[in-house]
């Protein structure tokens, strides 16, 4: 008898391959668990206004976005948690002094520190960002998440000095060498998954999650069956109960198969 009730899927490097496609095996796996009655959420660092097409391709209507700052269940908001104005002002000051780039996200727009730098242009192209505006102070109270670009290996600590946050490398080729997501200690994928489980009355032992990057560690640690992809950041493996194959080798399908769900 199947005891699992819900599945959380990261997007980049988990269901989305490096060439921005979703394997047929992944689509089949998602369809299979949906037919068995499992709830399916996409849980991503991306802004929700940029992933609707991915949701439509998988017939998924429930999302956790902005690394846990906003959750939607079948069209209804579960919660929304903007970052503090003081933290964003601190980030802007550090970025200006160190010539870093910021991509900030509101509920509806990508707020850029610049349109002109090489790293920003690469990031927009890689993630197909469409709803882009230049930063103005009017956005300070509405920022749900931040990606920091053009950092050296020792520079994440400059932002972590803000307190109660850490930076997680973006596990995407061409970006992971210098790009990081800002993860809040009190607002992350794991916290968001916990709130969704409480809302739906589901025990964590009955939840499954797949991820590949360090912004997934809290989520994989929380659920009963956490899977790290074969292409994951090696540091992620200690936080996952299971390890599956890579995103280009039916990783989600094989993981769910091992649980008897496909």
C-alpha positions in Angstrom: 0.0 0.0 0.0 1.3 3.5 -0.9 1.8 5.7 2.1 3.4 8.7 0.3 1.1 11.7 -0.2 3.1 14.5 -1.6 6.1 15.2 -3.9 8.3 18.3 -4.0 10.5 18.8 -7.1 13.3 21.3 -7.6 13.5 22.7 -11.1 17.0 23.4 -12.4 19.2 20.4 -12.4 16.4 18.2 -11.1 13.5 18.2 -13.7 15.1 20.7 -16.1 18.1 19.4 -18.0 21.0 21.7 -19.1 19.4 22.2 -22.5 16.2 23.5 -20.8 14.1 20.5 -21.6 12.2 18.0 -19.4 12.8 14.3 -20.1 9.9 12.2 -21.1 10.6 9.9 -18.2 10.2 12.8 -15.8 6.9 13.7 -17.3 5.8 10.1 -17.1 6.9 9.8 -13.4 5.0 13.0 -12.4 1.9 11.8 -14.3 2.1 8.5 -12.5 2.3 9.8 -9.0 -0.5 12.3 -9.8 -2.7 9.4 -10.9 -1.9 7.7 -7.6 -3.3 10.7 -5.7 0.0 12.4 -4.7 0.1 16.2 -4.5 3.0 17.6 -6.6 4.7 20.9 -5.9 7.5 22.6 -7.8 9.9 24.0 -5.2 12.5 26.4 -6.7 14.7 29.3 -6.2 13.1 30.8 -9.3 10.4 33.5 -9.1 6.9 32.1 -9.7 6.1 34.5 -12.4 8.8 32.9 -14.6 7.9 29.2 -14.2 4.2 29.0 -15.2 5.0 27.3 -18.5 7.0 24.6 -16.7 4.1 24.0 -14.4 1.7 23.7 -17.3 4.0 21.3 -19.1 3.8 19.0 -16.0 0.2 19.8 -15.1 1.3 21.1 -11.8 -0.6 24.0 -10.1 1.2 24.2 -6.7 4.5 26.0 -6.2 7.1 27.0 -3.7 9.2 29.9 -5.1 12.0 32.3 -4.2 13.7 29.6 -2.1 10.8 29.3 0.2 9.5 32.8 0.5 6.2 32.3 -1.4 4.0 29.2 -1.6 0.8 28.6 -3.7 -1.4 25.6 -3.5 -3.7 25.1 -6.5 -4.0 28.9 -7.1 -4.4 29.9 -3.5 -1.6 31.7 -1.5 -0.2 29.7 1.4 2.2 32.4 2.6 4.5 35.2 1.4 7.6 36.4 3.3 9.5 39.4 1.9 13.1 40.1 3.0 13.7 43.0 5.4 14.4 46.4 3.9 17.6 46.6 6.0 19.0 43.4 4.5 18.4 44.5 1.0 20.0 47.9 1.6 23.0 46.1 3.1 23.3 43.9 0.0 23.0 46.8 -2.3 25.8 48.6 -0.5 28.1 45.6 -0.6 27.4 44.9 -4.2 28.1 48.5 -5.3 31.4 48.5 -3.4 32.6 45.2 -4.7 31.2 45.5 -8.3 28.8 42.5 -7.8 25.5 42.1 -9.5 22.1 41.6 -7.8 19.0 39.9 -9.3 16.2 40.6 -6.8 12.7 39.2 -7.1 9.3 40.6 -6.2 6.0 38.9 -6.7 5.8 39.7 -10.4 9.1 41.3 -11.4 12.9 40.6 -11.6 14.5 43.7 -10.1 18.1 44.1 -11.5 21.0 46.2 -10.2 21.9 46.8 -13.8 20.9 45.8 -17.3 24.4 46.2 -18.8 26.8 43.9 -17.1 28.0 40.6 -18.6 26.9 38.5 -15.6 23.4 40.0 -15.6 23.0 39.4 -19.3 24.2 35.8 -19.0 21.8 35.2 -16.1 18.8 36.7 -17.9 19.6 34.5 -21.0 20.2 31.3 -19.0 16.9 31.5 -17.0 14.9 33.2 -19.7 13.9 36.0 -17.5 11.2 38.2 -19.1 9.7 40.5 -16.4 12.8 42.7 -15.8 13.0 46.2 -14.3 15.9 48.3 -13.0 16.1 48.7 -9.2 14.3 51.6 -7.6 13.8 52.3 -3.9 10.1 51.7 -4.2 10.9 47.9 -4.4 12.8 47.7 -1.1 9.9 46.3 0.9 8.8 43.8 -1.7 11.9 41.6 -2.3 11.2 37.9 -1.8 14.6 36.6 -2.9 18.0 37.5 -4.2 20.7 36.0 -6.5 24.2 37.5 -6.2 26.5 37.3 -9.2 30.2 37.9 -10.0 31.4 36.7 -6.6 34.8 35.3 -5.8 35.0 32.1 -3.7 35.7 34.0 -0.5 33.1 36.8 -1.0 29.8 35.1 0.1 30.9 35.9 3.7 30.5 39.6 2.8 26.7 39.1 2.5 26.4 36.5 5.2 27.6 39.3 7.6 24.0 40.6 7.4 23.1 37.8 9.8 20.6 34.9 9.7 21.3 34.2 6.0 23.8 32.0 4.0 24.7 31.9 0.3 24.2 28.7 -1.7 25.9 28.3 -5.0 23.6 28.0 -8.0 24.2 24.5 -9.4 24.0 25.5 -13.1 26.9 25.5 -15.6 28.1 28.9 -16.4 26.6 30.3 -13.2 27.8 28.2 -10.4 31.3 29.5 -10.7 30.2 32.9 -9.5 26.5 32.9 -8.7 24.7 32.4 -5.4 21.2 32.3 -4.0 20.6 34.0 -0.7 19.0 31.6 1.8 17.4 32.8 5.0 17.7 30.7 8.1 14.0 31.2 8.9 12.7 31.2 5.3 13.9 28.5 3.0 12.6 25.5 1.1 12.6 23.3 4.2 10.5 25.8 6.2 8.1 26.3 3.3 7.7 22.5 2.9 6.9 22.2 6.6 4.2 24.9 6.3 2.7 23.1 3.3 2.6 19.8 5.1 0.9 21.4 8.1 -1.6 23.1 5.9 -2.5 19.8 4.1 -2.3 17.6 7.2 0.5 15.5 5.8 3.3 13.9 7.9 6.8 14.5 6.8 7.4 10.8 6.6 4.8 10.7 3.8 6.6 13.4 1.8 9.2 13.0 -1.0 11.6 15.6 -2.4 14.2 15.8 -5.1 17.0 18.4 -5.4 20.5 19.0 -6.7 21.8 22.2 -5.1 22.6 23.4 -1.6 19.4 25.5 -1.5 17.7 22.1 -1.4 19.4 20.8 1.7 16.7 22.0 4.2 14.0 20.5 2.1 15.7 17.1 1.6 16.5 16.9 5.3 12.9 17.5 6.3 11.0 15.0 4.3 10.8 11.2 4.8 12.4 10.4 1.4 14.8 13.0 0.2 16.7 12.3 -3.1 19.9 14.0 -4.2 20.3 13.9 -8.0 23.4 12.2 -9.5 24.5 15.6 -10.8 24.0 17.3 -7.4 26.6 19.4 -5.6 28.6 16.7 -3.7 28.0 18.6 -0.5 24.3 17.9 -0.7 24.5 14.1 -0.4 24.8 14.1 3.4 21.4 15.8 3.6 19.6 13.3 1.5 18.3 9.8 2.5 18.7 8.6 -1.1 20.9 9.3 -4.2 19.4 8.8 -7.7 20.8 9.1 -11.2 21.3 12.4 -12.9 18.8 14.8 -14.5 19.8 13.6 -17.9 19.5 9.9 -16.9 15.9 9.7 -15.6 16.8 10.7 -12.1 13.3 11.6 -10.9 11.8 8.5 -12.6 14.4 6.2 -11.1 14.1 7.6 -7.6 10.3 7.3 -7.7 10.6 3.8 -9.1 12.8 2.8 -6.2 9.8 3.7 -3.9 7.4 1.7 -6.0 5.6 4.7 -7.3 6.2 4.2 -11.1 
